Amino acid sequence: MSEHGTALGGTAEAVWRLRSRGCWQEAAELLRPSATENPVAALNRAELLIEQCLFTADHWEPAEDALRLAEARVDGTAQRAAASCARGFLAYVASVLGPRDRLDEAQAALGRTSAMLPPAAAGRPLLDFRRGLVAENLLHDPGAAWIAYRRAHDGATEHGDDLLRSYTWQHLASLALSAGDRERAQEGFRASLRLREELGFTVGVAPALAALADVSAPAEAVRLRAEASRLVQALGGVPVWLARRLRALSAPGAPPDGRIDDQVPDGIS
């Protein structure tokens, strides 16, 4: 199972089913026995626990420990690049949701990854996506973010990575909305939601519903946000940043069209 993909059969399928429902620790436990010897399992386990940090804004130490184990186990350039890409992503998530700014670490790690990966490498689309996240949310450079997301989107399409493509659709749509192109934003948010529903990536459906609500008519927006709220509650309050956003919308005095101010975290993943 790739960082943003799915695979069928045996442990990989069980890990995917747990991951897709926000059960990252349980999924990581399935990989623990093999992670001590198998570098690919160690990398996949680290990615699972970093994703848990992204959705919960917590559990930083297990993710750091798992990533250090993966970094110690890697063998070969491709695996070193994957570990470096994971290191950059963890530093990015910690900068956005954690206790301190780790922008320099994120940029350095992703830069090392880029130096190790050939242009057509399978890991390049995920790297491009993560560089787009840094550009959009830490450097506040939408132009650079759009270029990185576009490369990631094309690469994910070429490699058949539909989960990554659901993320690139969402971020390209968000940038289109910021630029005032509502029609393109609607197209992208709908495509992201459709892919996540088809893949069964349940934990990612609520953010896609909420994003689509932002470009929908008021009545439809209310329905979409209510559905997102039900999913967040069913999954135990994750993503935590979306749970806060939805609570703000339901608070007394919220705008009648369901829009919120820019201080509520959004668009981080």
C-alpha positions as CSV (number, residue, x, y, z in Angstrom):
1,M,0.0,0.0,0.0
2,S,1.5,3.3,-1.0
3,E,1.3,6.4,1.1
4,H,-1.8,7.6,-0.8
5,G,-3.0,4.4,-2.5
6,T,-4.8,1.2,-1.7
7,A,-4.0,-2.4,-2.2
8,L,-6.0,-5.6,-1.8
9,G,-5.2,-8.8,0.0
10,G,-4.0,-9.9,3.4
11,T,-2.5,-7.3,5.8
12,A,-2.5,-4.5,3.3
13,E,-6.2,-4.7,2.8
14,A,-6.8,-4.9,6.6
15,V,-4.5,-1.9,7.1
16,W,-6.4,0.1,4.4
17,R,-9.8,-0.7,6.0
18,L,-8.6,0.5,9.4
19,R,-6.9,3.6,8.0
20,S,-9.9,4.6,6.0
21,R,-12.0,4.7,9.2
22,G,-9.5,6.7,11.1
23,C,-8.2,3.7,13.1
24,W,-4.5,4.6,12.6
25,Q,-3.1,3.1,15.8
26,E,-4.8,-0.2,15.1
27,A,-3.5,-0.2,11.5
28,A,0.0,0.6,12.8
29,E,-0.2,-2.3,15.2
30,L,-0.8,-4.7,12.3
31,L,2.4,-3.5,10.7
32,R,4.5,-3.5,14.0
33,P,5.8,-7.1,13.7
34,S,7.2,-6.7,10.3
35,A,8.3,-3.0,10.7
36,T,11.3,-4.0,12.8
37,E,12.8,-5.9,9.8
38,N,11.0,-4.8,6.7
39,P,11.8,-1.2,5.6
40,V,8.7,-0.9,3.4
41,A,6.5,-1.9,6.4
42,A,8.4,0.5,8.6
43,L,7.8,3.3,6.1
44,N,4.1,2.5,5.7
45,R,3.7,2.4,9.5
46,A,5.4,5.8,9.8
47,E,3.1,7.3,7.2
48,L,0.0,6.0,9.0
49,L,1.0,7.6,12.2
50,I,1.9,10.9,10.5
51,E,-1.5,10.8,8.9
52,Q,-3.0,10.4,12.4
53,C,-1.2,13.6,13.5
54,L,-2.7,15.4,10.5
55,F,-6.3,14.4,11.4
56,T,-6.0,14.6,15.2
57,A,-3.3,17.3,15.8
58,D,-1.9,14.9,18.4
59,H,0.1,11.7,18.8
60,W,3.4,13.4,17.7
61,E,5.8,11.1,19.7
62,P,4.6,7.8,18.2
63,A,4.9,9.3,14.7
64,E,8.4,10.6,15.4
65,D,9.4,7.2,16.8
66,A,8.0,5.3,13.9
67,L,9.7,7.6,11.4
68,R,13.1,7.3,13.1
69,L,12.7,3.5,13.0
70,A,11.9,3.7,9.3
71,E,14.9,6.0,8.6
72,A,17.1,3.5,10.3
73,R,15.8,0.6,8.2
74,V,15.8,2.1,4.7
75,D,17.8,0.4,2.0
76,G,18.4,2.0,-1.3
77,T,17.8,5.4,-2.8
78,A,14.0,5.0,-3.4
79,Q,13.4,4.1,0.3
80,R,15.7,6.9,1.5
81,A,13.7,9.3,-0.6
82,A,10.4,8.0,0.8
83,A,11.7,8.4,4.4
84,S,12.9,11.9,3.6
85,C,9.5,12.8,2.0
86,A,7.8,11.5,5.2
87,R,10.1,13.6,7.3
88,G,9.2,16.7,5.4
89,F,5.5,15.9,5.7
90,L,5.7,15.4,9.4
91,A,7.6,18.7,9.8
92,Y,4.9,20.4,7.7
93,V,2.0,19.0,9.7
94,A,3.8,19.9,13.0
95,S,4.2,23.5,11.6
96,V,0.5,23.8,10.9
97,L,-1.0,21.9,13.8
98,G,1.8,21.3,16.3
99,P,3.6,23.3,19.0
100,R,6.3,24.9,16.8
101,D,7.3,26.1,13.4
102,R,9.4,23.5,11.5
103,L,9.3,25.1,8.0
104,D,13.0,24.9,7.5
105,E,13.1,21.2,8.3
106,A,10.1,20.6,6.0
107,Q,11.8,22.4,3.1
108,A,15.2,20.8,3.7
109,A,13.7,17.3,3.8
110,L,11.5,17.7,0.7
111,G,14.5,19.3,-1.1
112,R,16.6,16.2,-0.3
113,T,13.8,14.0,-1.6
114,S,13.7,15.9,-4.8
115,A,17.4,15.5,-5.3
116,M,17.1,11.7,-4.9
117,L,14.1,11.1,-7.1
118,P,14.3,10.9,-10.9
119,P,11.6,13.0,-12.8
120,A,9.5,9.9,-13.6
121,A,9.9,8.1,-10.2
122,A,6.8,6.7,-8.6
123,G,7.3,8.8,-5.5
124,R,7.5,12.1,-7.4
125,P,3.7,12.9,-7.4
126,L,3.4,12.6,-3.6
127,L,6.5,14.8,-3.2
128,D,5.1,17.4,-5.5
129,F,1.8,17.4,-3.6
130,R,3.6,17.9,-0.3
131,R,5.7,20.7,-1.7
132,G,2.4,22.3,-2.8
133,L,1.1,22.1,0.8
134,V,4.2,23.9,2.1
135,A,3.9,26.5,-0.6
136,E,0.2,27.1,0.0
137,N,0.0,27.0,3.8
138,L,3.5,27.9,5.1
139,L,5.0,30.1,2.4
140,H,1.6,31.5,1.3
141,D,2.6,31.3,-2.4
142,P,-0.5,30.2,-4.4
143,G,1.3,30.4,-7.7
144,A,4.0,27.9,-6.6
145,A,1.4,25.8,-4.9
146,W,-0.7,25.6,-8.1
147,I,2.3,24.4,-10.1
148,A,3.2,21.8,-7.6
149,Y,-0.4,20.5,-7.3
150,R,-0.8,20.4,-11.1
151,R,2.4,18.3,-11.4
152,A,1.2,16.0,-8.5
153,H,-2.3,15.7,-10.2
154,D,-0.8,14.7,-13.5
155,G,1.6,12.2,-11.9
156,A,-1.1,10.7,-9.7
157,T,-3.3,10.2,-12.8
158,E,-0.4,8.6,-14.7
159,H,0.3,6.2,-11.8
160,G,-3.3,5.5,-11.0
161,D,-3.2,6.9,-7.5
162,D,-6.8,7.9,-7.0
163,L,-6.5,8.8,-3.4
164,L,-3.7,11.2,-4.1
165,R,-5.7,12.5,-7.0
166,S,-8.6,13.2,-4.6
167,Y,-6.3,15.5,-2.6
168,T,-4.9,17.3,-5.7
169,W,-8.4,17.9,-7.0
170,Q,-9.4,19.4,-3.6
171,H,-6.4,21.7,-3.5
172,L,-6.6,22.8,-7.1
173,A,-10.3,23.6,-6.5
174,S,-9.5,25.5,-3.3
175,L,-7.0,27.7,-5.3
176,A,-9.5,28.2,-8.1
177,L,-12.1,29.4,-5.5
178,S,-9.5,31.8,-4.0
179,A,-9.0,33.1,-7.5
180,G,-12.8,33.6,-8.0
181,D,-13.3,30.7,-10.4
182,R,-16.4,29.1,-8.7
183,E,-17.2,26.8,-11.6
184,R,-13.7,25.1,-11.6
185,A,-13.9,24.9,-7.8
186,Q,-17.2,23.1,-7.9
187,E,-15.8,20.7,-10.5
188,G,-12.7,19.9,-8.4
189,F,-14.5,19.5,-5.1
190,R,-17.1,17.2,-6.7
191,A,-14.3,15.1,-8.2
192,S,-12.5,14.8,-4.9
193,L,-15.7,13.7,-3.1
194,R,-16.5,11.2,-5.7
195,L,-13.1,9.6,-5.6
196,R,-13.1,9.3,-1.8
197,E,-16.5,7.8,-1.8
198,E,-15.5,5.3,-4.5
199,L,-12.4,4.3,-2.6
200,G,-14.2,4.0,0.7
201,F,-11.8,6.6,2.3
202,T,-14.4,7.4,5.0
203,V,-12.2,9.6,7.1
204,G,-11.6,11.9,4.1
205,V,-15.2,12.2,3.0
206,A,-16.3,14.8,5.6
207,P,-13.7,17.3,4.5
208,A,-14.7,16.8,0.9
209,L,-18.4,17.4,1.8
210,A,-17.5,20.5,3.7
211,A,-15.4,21.9,0.8
212,L,-18.2,21.3,-1.7
213,A,-20.6,23.0,0.7
214,D,-18.5,26.2,0.3
215,V,-19.4,26.4,-3.4
216,S,-23.0,25.2,-3.1
217,A,-26.3,27.0,-2.9
218,P,-27.3,27.7,0.7
219,A,-29.9,24.9,1.1
220,E,-27.5,22.4,-0.4
221,A,-24.6,23.7,1.7
222,V,-26.7,23.1,4.9
223,R,-27.3,19.5,3.8
224,L,-23.7,18.8,3.0
225,R,-22.4,20.2,6.2
226,A,-25.0,18.3,8.2
227,E,-23.8,15.1,6.5
228,A,-20.2,16.1,7.2
229,S,-21.0,16.7,10.9
230,R,-22.6,13.2,11.2
231,L,-19.5,11.6,9.7
232,V,-17.1,13.6,12.0
233,Q,-19.2,12.5,15.1
234,A,-19.3,8.9,13.9
235,L,-15.5,8.9,13.6
236,G,-14.9,10.3,17.1
237,G,-14.4,13.9,16.2
238,V,-11.8,13.7,13.4
239,P,-10.6,15.6,11.6
240,V,-10.3,17.8,14.6
241,W,-9.9,21.0,12.6
242,L,-13.0,20.2,10.6
243,A,-14.9,19.5,13.8
244,R,-13.9,23.0,15.1
245,R,-15.0,24.5,11.8
246,L,-18.4,22.8,11.9
247,R,-19.0,23.8,15.5
248,A,-18.3,27.4,14.6
249,L,-20.9,27.2,11.9
250,S,-23.5,25.9,14.3
251,A,-22.7,28.6,17.0
252,P,-25.2,31.4,17.6
253,G,-24.6,34.3,15.3
254,A,-23.0,32.2,12.5
255,P,-23.6,33.7,9.0
256,P,-26.9,32.5,7.4
257,D,-25.0,31.3,4.3
258,G,-22.8,29.1,6.4
259,R,-19.6,30.9,5.7
260,I,-16.9,31.3,8.3
261,D,-14.0,33.6,8.9
262,D,-10.4,32.7,7.8
263,Q,-9.2,32.0,11.3
264,V,-10.8,28.6,11.4
265,P,-8.2,26.0,10.2
266,D,-9.0,24.6,6.8
267,G,-7.3,23.3,3.7
268,I,-4.3,21.9,5.5
269,S,-4.3,18.4,3.9
